[in-house]
Amino acid sequence: MAEPQTTRFTTTGMHCHSCSMLIQMTVSDLDGVDSVEVDNAAGLTEVTYDPDKVTPEGIITEIVAVGYGAEVAG
């Protein structure tokens, strides 16, 4: 297992707590994800994961698949 990595994503399209819960549940189900914190008010999602099992691009793909926009926060 690689050293866990944490990446923050700017996440768009969230309107309420249910939106953030959907993203949290979806990303948490990915193999290699250790933790997910979603702040719908700030539009940020922070994910700690094993980079040997999942990539930022893979996380973005899952967020987009459930109907939200995402990119690595600058």
CORCOR-V271980 format. One line per field, one symbol per residue. ss: DSSP state (a for helix, b for strand, c for the rest). A space follows every 50 residues. Layout:
BEGIN
ss=???
END
This chain:
BEGIN
ss=cccbbbbbbbbbccccaaaaaaaaaaaaccccbbbbbbbccccbbbbbbb cccccaaaaaaaaaacccbbbbcc
END
